[in-house]
Amino acid sequence: MTTDTSADSPRSLPDGRPVPHLTGDERAMLESWLDFHRATLELKCAGLDDAQVRTASAEPSGLTLLGLVQHLAEVERNWFQRAVGGLDVPPVFEEETGYALDPRRGLDEVLGVWRREIARGRELCAGRSLDDTGRIPDGPVAGAEVSVRWVLIHMIEEYARHNGHADLLRERIDGVTGA
């Protein structure tokens, strides 16, 4: 069976996630892989209630699916708005880390915030070359120049790593595996 996944003919998996491009230009390929991993995180939360997405992985970790979505909203803002866009924006959530759970904040709200951060990042990257640069805003290499290409690759890595965590969390919650 042959599936055309070129930029001109996007396809979806049976679970609704986009199939990353197998051929095409570098930008389209990187963006399609990032979209695939974003969709995978959302799929891991699908069909769960607020209590389930607050279920921690295993002692002593307090990692939850809700915490992962919050964290990745922060990551989206940090890399696309602060690093690529050069914007001086505050953290998305008031806590020191997005992993902290606030009993007032539910899954629908957090997914909405996460989606808005993704949309804003797309706006800021539109029209920029993969070779355009920004600056890492903080951390051990604060101020280092970084290309849009590097940020996209890093974001794919960040989502892939956390989607592995999400796989384990989802399996613990209701036994669902795969994807």
LINCOR-V169652 format. One record per residue. N is the residue number from 1. PSI is psi as a letter, one per 30 degrees, with the letter a starting at -180 (NA if undefined). OMEGA is omega as a letter, one per 40 degrees, with the letter a starting at -180 (* if undefined). D_CENTER is the distance of its C-alpha to the mean C-alpha in whole Angstrom. Layout:
n->N psi->PSI omega->OMEGA d_center->D_CENTER
n->N psi->PSI omega->OMEGA d_center->D_CENTER
//
This chain:
n->1 psi->k omega->i d_center->30
n->2 psi->k omega->i d_center->29
n->3 psi->k omega->i d_center->26
n->4 psi->j omega->i d_center->25
n->5 psi->h omega->i d_center->22
n->6 psi->l omega->a d_center->23
n->7 psi->f omega->a d_center->21
n->8 psi->f omega->a d_center->24
n->9 psi->i omega->a d_center->24
n->10 psi->k omega->i d_center->20
n->11 psi->l omega->i d_center->20
n->12 psi->l omega->i d_center->18
n->13 psi->l omega->i d_center->19
n->14 psi->f omega->i d_center->21
n->15 psi->g omega->i d_center->18
n->16 psi->f omega->i d_center->17
n->17 psi->k omega->i d_center->14
n->18 psi->k omega->i d_center->14
n->19 psi->k omega->i d_center->16
n->20 psi->k omega->i d_center->15
n->21 psi->k omega->i d_center->18
n->22 psi->f omega->i d_center->21
n->23 psi->l omega->i d_center->23
n->24 psi->a omega->a d_center->22
n->25 psi->l omega->a d_center->22
n->26 psi->e omega->a d_center->19
n->27 psi->e omega->i d_center->17
n->28 psi->e omega->a d_center->17
n->29 psi->e omega->i d_center->16
n->30 psi->e omega->a d_center->13
n->31 psi->e omega->i d_center->12
n->32 psi->e omega->i d_center->12
n->33 psi->e omega->i d_center->11
n->34 psi->e omega->i d_center->7
n->35 psi->e omega->i d_center->8
n->36 psi->e omega->a d_center->10
n->37 psi->e omega->i d_center->7
n->38 psi->e omega->i d_center->5
n->39 psi->e omega->i d_center->8
n->40 psi->e omega->i d_center->9
n->41 psi->e omega->i d_center->7
n->42 psi->e omega->i d_center->9
n->43 psi->e omega->a d_center->12
n->44 psi->f omega->i d_center->12
n->45 psi->f omega->a d_center->13
n->46 psi->k omega->i d_center->15
n->47 psi->g omega->i d_center->19
n->48 psi->l omega->i d_center->19
n->49 psi->l omega->a d_center->20
n->50 psi->e omega->i d_center->20
n->51 psi->e omega->a d_center->22
n->52 psi->e omega->a d_center->20
n->53 psi->f omega->i d_center->16
n->54 psi->g omega->i d_center->18
n->55 psi->k omega->a d_center->20
n->56 psi->l omega->a d_center->19
n->57 psi->d omega->a d_center->19
n->58 psi->k omega->i d_center->22
n->59 psi->k omega->e d_center->25
n->60 psi->g omega->a d_center->24
n->61 psi->k omega->i d_center->21
n->62 psi->g omega->a d_center->19
n->63 psi->k omega->i d_center->16
n->64 psi->l omega->i d_center->15
n->65 psi->e omega->i d_center->12
n->66 psi->e omega->i d_center->13
n->67 psi->e omega->i d_center->12
n->68 psi->e omega->i d_center->9
n->69 psi->e omega->i d_center->8
n->70 psi->e omega->a d_center->10
n->71 psi->e omega->a d_center->9
n->72 psi->f omega->i d_center->5
n->73 psi->e omega->i d_center->7
n->74 psi->e omega->a d_center->9
n->75 psi->e omega->i d_center->7
n->76 psi->e omega->a d_center->7
n->77 psi->e omega->a d_center->10
n->78 psi->e omega->a d_center->12
n->79 psi->e omega->a d_center->11
n->80 psi->e omega->a d_center->11
n->81 psi->e omega->a d_center->14
n->82 psi->e omega->a d_center->16
n->83 psi->e omega->a d_center->16
n->84 psi->e omega->a d_center->16
n->85 psi->f omega->a d_center->17
n->86 psi->g omega->a d_center->20
n->87 psi->k omega->i d_center->19
n->88 psi->i omega->a d_center->21
n->89 psi->k omega->i d_center->18
n->90 psi->l omega->i d_center->18
n->91 psi->l omega->i d_center->16
n->92 psi->e omega->a d_center->14
n->93 psi->l omega->a d_center->16
n->94 psi->f omega->a d_center->19
n->95 psi->l omega->i d_center->19
n->96 psi->e omega->i d_center->19
n->97 psi->k omega->i d_center->16
n->98 psi->f omega->a d_center->13
n->99 psi->f omega->a d_center->14
n->100 psi->k omega->a d_center->17
n->101 psi->k omega->i d_center->18
n->102 psi->k omega->a d_center->20
n->103 psi->f omega->i d_center->22
n->104 psi->f omega->a d_center->22
n->105 psi->k omega->a d_center->19
n->106 psi->l omega->a d_center->18
n->107 psi->e omega->a d_center->15
n->108 psi->e omega->i d_center->16
n->109 psi->e omega->a d_center->16
n->110 psi->e omega->i d_center->13
n->111 psi->e omega->i d_center->11
n->112 psi->e omega->i d_center->13
n->113 psi->e omega->a d_center->12
n->114 psi->e omega->i d_center->8
n->115 psi->e omega->i d_center->9
n->116 psi->e omega->i d_center->12
n->117 psi->e omega->i d_center->10
n->118 psi->e omega->a d_center->8
n->119 psi->e omega->i d_center->12
n->120 psi->e omega->i d_center->13
n->121 psi->e omega->i d_center->11
n->122 psi->e omega->i d_center->12
n->123 psi->e omega->a d_center->16
n->124 psi->f omega->a d_center->16
n->125 psi->f omega->a d_center->15
n->126 psi->k omega->i d_center->18
n->127 psi->f omega->i d_center->21
n->128 psi->k omega->i d_center->20
n->129 psi->l omega->i d_center->21
n->130 psi->f omega->a d_center->19
n->131 psi->f omega->i d_center->22
n->132 psi->l omega->a d_center->21
n->133 psi->l omega->i d_center->21
n->134 psi->a omega->a d_center->19
n->135 psi->k omega->i d_center->20
n->136 psi->k omega->a d_center->18
n->137 psi->f omega->a d_center->19
n->138 psi->a omega->a d_center->19
n->139 psi->a omega->a d_center->20
n->140 psi->f omega->i d_center->22
n->141 psi->h omega->i d_center->22
n->142 psi->k omega->i d_center->22
n->143 psi->f omega->i d_center->23
n->144 psi->k omega->i d_center->22
n->145 psi->k omega->a d_center->22
n->146 psi->k omega->a d_center->19
n->147 psi->l omega->i d_center->18
n->148 psi->e omega->i d_center->16
n->149 psi->e omega->a d_center->16
n->150 psi->e omega->a d_center->15
n->151 psi->e omega->i d_center->12
n->152 psi->e omega->i d_center->11
n->153 psi->e omega->i d_center->12
n->154 psi->e omega->a d_center->11
n->155 psi->e omega->i d_center->7
n->156 psi->e omega->i d_center->8
n->157 psi->e omega->a d_center->10
n->158 psi->e omega->i d_center->7
n->159 psi->e omega->a d_center->5
n->160 psi->e omega->i d_center->9
n->161 psi->e omega->a d_center->10
n->162 psi->f omega->i d_center->8
n->163 psi->f omega->i d_center->9
n->164 psi->e omega->i d_center->12
n->165 psi->e omega->a d_center->13
n->166 psi->e omega->i d_center->12
n->167 psi->e omega->a d_center->14
n->168 psi->e omega->i d_center->17
n->169 psi->e omega->a d_center->16
n->170 psi->e omega->i d_center->17
n->171 psi->e omega->i d_center->20
n->172 psi->e omega->a d_center->21
n->173 psi->e omega->a d_center->21
n->174 psi->g omega->i d_center->22
n->175 psi->f omega->a d_center->23
n->176 psi->k omega->i d_center->20
n->177 psi->l omega->i d_center->19
n->178 psi->a omega->a d_center->18
n->179 psi->NA omega->* d_center->15
//
